[in-house]
Amino acid sequence: MKIAMIMPYFGKFPIWFELYLYGCSKNVNFDFYFITDCDVPSKIYSNTIFIRTSFCEYCELISKKLSISFSPRSPYKLCDVRPFYAVIHSDIIANYDYWGYGDIDVLYGDLNIILRKSRKYDVFSAHADRLSGHFTVVRARSFYSAACYEINNWRSRLEDEYVYGMDEHDFTEIVYPLQKFIWKMYRHIGKYLGFKWYTFFAIPNT
């Protein structure tokens, strides 16, 4: 099982980035594609691939692939673009079983421990209650790779400067429509029975 992680990052890599790359290198089933204008670190690995481009050029690519006008001032707006990576980077993920996205302020252990138990799922995430911005993986040839188009008003919201959190909120509502119901059940019943919120969310998935 091969996974392509799409990791756009613009500005300057943090001081811990080389440690992050080391964690990436230990997960051989993953290839990490960094689309960036940052200086490439001196130590890279066979599964850490750097694609050099400017933020402006990357926004032009997004605009072309999605037929929108995407020109935000801040790279933080890219969080809203994450559900669309399978469309924007179809050339990269063509030879992979899964694609994903994440943040670089985490340290990875052996992710294959999770993946080996999750082959029957089309989507998995670091959070129980929602898709996680810092680690989410989607099966490449599944409904969810094109489910981004199901997001309400996605075109106008991507063209807007405001960051809506479409990766964690809107995408979650499509992938996990029971989320709102489970949260309501937890607030009105679960917490009074002594459940922790994360335990309550794990119940439907067992």
Salt bridges, closest charged atoms under 4 A:
ASP31 OD1 - LYS2 NZ 3.90
ASP80 OD2 - LYS77 NZ 2.83
ASP103 OD1 - ARG82 NH2 2.61
ASP122 OD1 - ARG139 NE 2.59
ASP129 OD2 - ARG130 NH1 2.85
ASP167 OD2 - ARG82 NH1 2.89
GLU168 OE1 - ARG130 NE 3.62
ASP170 OD2 - ARG157 NH2 2.94
GLU173 OE2 - LYS180 NZ 3.43
